[in-house]
Amino acid sequence: MPNTFKVLARGPATTSASTVYTVPAATTTLVNNILVTNTTSSAGNFSISLNGVSCATTVNLPANDSIILDIKQVLTTGQTITGLANTTSINFHISGLEIT
């Protein structure tokens, strides 16, 4: 089984819940870090769910700030990470390990 550390998702959040990562077929993914940044001069908020279970709900993120969610969560084939924010100036950077 090859293990591949990789960026699972990176980019601006959408303002409605959307899937940012889906575990590929025949793969197990260990999500190990979620960095969320706010690149504007106004506060915002975000939410992230792992396979439909919230791990961050309407978290306030001050202007020009960031937060790191240092987590160790396993997702299996077909499971997803979804996210949203109240502004597209909030960005998600999600990394992990794919095991195939």
Secondary structure, DSSP 4 states (H G I P E B T S, - for coil): --EEEEEEEEEEPPSS-EEEEEPPTT-EEEEEEEEEEE-SSS-EEEEEEETTEEEEEEEEE-TT-EEEE---EEEETT-EEEEEESSTTEEEEEEEEEE-
